[in-house]
Amino acid sequence: MSNPQDFIIRTEDVRVEDVLDLFVPIQRDRELIDKLKSASPIVIEGSRGTGKSLLLRVCEQEQLGEIKDSRVLPIYVSFSRSSLINTGDPQQFQHWMLALLCSRILRAVSLLHRILFRSSATFEISSLSSASLSTGRISRLSRTLLRQ
């Protein structure tokens, strides 16, 4: 109790399915989430720990709950670990970023399939590596997913 930092929970540490249970909105939060759900681009800025990631996670979870009506597939991608990339390859960050984006999109499509078809089947994406994602296998996999 002597250290106020003991009570801080970072959004990255919260399980996705628990985000809505922990969220206690104020009017401004609700307004921001509604703006995030709109088709207009929005920039969120703020200091560390002000709730930017939490608002994005809440928006993602709410949109997943509304997916049958809205037909919008939300995808939250965090680049917080990008600062750990230390290499001499100038394109390494780009490869890492594209692999991360592709991975999150494939997971979201798999989740969408389970939501829409109430199926417990998942697409086999665990065997894909960042190397295979950046070498063209992703386009073949995408075409396969779209046909299903």
Summary of the structure (lengths in Angstrom):
residues: 148
radius of gyration: 17.7
end to end distance: 53.5
largest distance: 57.5
contacts: 305
relative contact order: 0.09
helix: 60%
strand: 0%
